[in-house]
Amino acid sequence: MKKDGFSLIELLVVISIIAVLAAVLMMNLVGARERARDSQKIQDLNNLKNALRMYYNDNQKYPDNEAAIVGVGFTGYMSNVGDTSTFVYTQLNSGEGFNITTNLESGAGNEDTNSQTKCGIVPAVDKVYAICAN
C-alpha cells in the first residue's frame, strides 16, 4: 500500500520549527529598531557638536542654554536642531565648554559609558550618551 502526503507528527515538527524561528527573528527585529533610533540620536549629537564648534569659532564662547541653540542666531550653523527634549545641553566654564547628554533605548555597549567618562561625567550611567567640547 502506497502512502501519499505527510504524517501528523511530521507536520507538527515542521510547524514548531517555523514558530521558533519566527519568534527569534521577531525579537531581533524589535532590537534593531531601537538600535537604529539610538544610532540616529548619536549621529544627531555629533552633527550638533560640529555646529557648536563653528558657533564657538565665530563667538568665542558656546551658547548659554538650549534655547540659544534653537534660536534664530544658531540657524546659520545648523538649520534643524530637532526636538530639544531628546537631549540636555549644559554650558561649562563660562562658555568655554559644554556637555550634551541623551537617553538611549537599548544602549551602545561600552560606548555610552565611555562617552560619559570622556566628558567627565562621574559616575557613568548605562544607556546615556554624552558629547562634550573636548
Beta strands, then each sheet from edge to edge (+ up, - down):
strand 1: 87-92
strand 2: 97-103
strand 3: 128-132
sheet 1: 1+ 2- 3+
end
